[in-house]
Amino acid sequence: MEDSQLWKDFRNADRRAFETLFTRYYRALYHYGLKTIPNGQLLDDCIQDLFFELWTNTALPEEVSSVKGYLFKALKYKLIREIRKGEKFEGISEEPEHWFEFSHESRLIEQQTHSEQQERLQHFMRQLTRRQQEAVYLRFYSQLTYDEIAEIMALTYQAVVNLIYKAVRFLREHLVPLILLLIIA
């Protein structure tokens, strides 16, 4: 059964739809929750409470674009409410940014990927002309307007726009294929 129909049936108090939603998404919600709360029993309680609250809530939206997305968001808010109550979670910050932890390996991979992307960007930046490099630096790193760049570089507004356009086009042509290769690999 498709999620949209399942959601409609769930809203109409169909017990089978409830059971199907619960079994279909429990594992994904549990794994998501474990990244935020290492206590499996507590997480299990929160997920069960969440489904109970959804079951008894008469003000659920008629349609949701993604049932899975809606449930993940609802669990996130449920966990935040529980944290704020202070009843079950001790020593965990209230802000999700502080309590959502990735593994050490994930952080190392992210740092390495970021370094590699920076190196590639620098490599292709060096292939731009000096004036293109300067214009890109002033526009994107120094956050200057085209008029300000034109004044600094003693160029017309249109010349600056053209320089930056050509530089960005060059970078896109060379960086996007590399990014696609990384995604596929």
SULQUI-V949438 format. One line per field, one symbol per residue. ss: DSSP state (@ for helix, = for strand, . for the rest). psi: psi as a letter, one per 20 degrees, with the letter a starting at -180 (. if undefined). burial: # if it has 24 or more other C-alpha atoms within 12 Angstrom, else .. A space follows every 50 residues. Layout:
# SULQUI-V949438
ss: ???
psi: ???
burial: ???
This chain:
# SULQUI-V949438
ss: ..@@@@@@@@@...@@@@@@@@@@@@@@@@@@@@.....@@@@@@@@@@@ @@@@@@..........@@@@@@@@@@@@@@@@@@@..........@@@@. ...@@@@@@@@@@@@@@@@@@@@@@@...@@@@@@@@@@@@....@@@@@ @@@...@@@@@@@@@@@@@@@@@@@@@@@@@@@@.
psi: pqhghggggghkkohhgggggghhiggghghghhihoioggggggggggg hggghipikqqgqqhogggghggggghgggggghhjhhoqjpqhphhhio prrggghgggggggggggggghghhhiqrhhgggggghghhikqrhghgg ggilrrghhgggggghgggggghhhghgghhhgh.
burial: ..#..###.##.....##..##..##..##.###.##.....##.###.# #..##...........##.###.###.###.##........#........ ....................#..##..#..#########......#..## ..#......##.##..##.##...#..........
